[in-house]
Amino acid sequence: MAKSSTCRVTIYINGKEEEAAVKQIHPEMNKFVNEQNRIVIV
């Protein structure tokens, strides 16, 4: 068995790969959610 392992997560926001800490990604996520809330479905 391996004594250590590495886990990597890649997050894409608006088609851009984000390589940042969660604290830095959070504002971008809020921006995306706000844009979704403004969508008008007709």
TITITI-528216 format. One line per field, with one value per residue (C-alpha): residue number from 0; residue in three letters; y, x, z. Coordinates in steps of 0.25 Angstrom, whole numbers, plus 5000, padded with zeros to 4 digits. Each point is the difference from the previous one (the first is absolute). Layout:
REM residues N
dovo: c(NUM, ...) .
sero: c(ALA, ...) .
v: c(Y, ...) .
u: c(X, ...) .
w: c(Z, ...) .
***
This chain:
REM residues 42
dovo: c(0, 1, 2, 3, 4, 5, 6, 7, 8, 9, 10, 11, 12, 13, 14, 15, 16, 17, 18, 19, 20, 21, 22, 23, 24, 25, 26, 27, 28, 29, 30, 31, 32, 33, 34, 35, 36, 37, 38, 39, 40, 41) .
sero: c(MET, ALA, LYS, SER, SER, THR, CYS, ARG, VAL, THR, ILE, TYR, ILE, ASN, GLY, LYS, GLU, GLU, GLU, ALA, ALA, VAL, LYS, GLN, ILE, HIS, PRO, GLU, MET, ASN, LYS, PHE, VAL, ASN, GLU, GLN, ASN, ARG, ILE, VAL, ILE, VAL) .
v: c(5000, 5014, 5009, 5013, 5004, 5012, 5006, 5011, 5007, 5008, 5011, 5007, 5013, 5006, 4992, 5004, 4990, 5006, 4996, 5008, 4997, 4999, 5014, 5006, 4991, 5004, 5014, 4994, 4990, 5010, 5008, 4988, 4997, 5015, 4999, 4988, 5007, 5011, 4991, 5002, 4987, 5003) .
u: c(5000, 5004, 5004, 4996, 4990, 4998, 4986, 4998, 4987, 4998, 4989, 4995, 4992, 4995, 5009, 5012, 5009, 5001, 5013, 4997, 4996, 4986, 5000, 5004, 4990, 4988, 4998, 5000, 4990, 4991, 5001, 4995, 4989, 4995, 5001, 4991, 4990, 4998, 4997, 4986, 4994, 4989) .
w: c(5000, 4997, 5012, 4994, 4989, 4992, 4996, 4990, 4997, 4987, 5001, 4987, 5002, 4987, 4992, 5007, 5009, 5014, 5007, 5013, 5014, 5004, 5006, 4986, 4993, 5009, 4994, 4985, 5005, 5005, 4988, 4991, 5010, 4999, 4984, 5001, 5008, 4990, 4989, 4994, 4995, 4989) .
***
